[in-house]
Amino acid sequence: MDTNSKTAVYNCRKRITDPEAIRIARELENDPNTLTAKELMYALYKTLGMDVEYDGIFAE
């Protein structure tokens, strides 16, 4: 990769083919205790000490 260039060069990612790894990923995805992206952002704001309301951030 040329460090003087403003263009990034990416290699192809290796695709996961291990059935056990795929099974574990699917279990985590379907776990009802896994936080959604909105819940993770709300938790981050609270961790940073920001006084926010959940509905104020993610108004529909």
Secondary structure by P-SEA (a helix, b strand, c coil): ccccccbbbbccccccccaaaaaaaaaaaaccccccaaaaaaaaaaaacccccccccccc
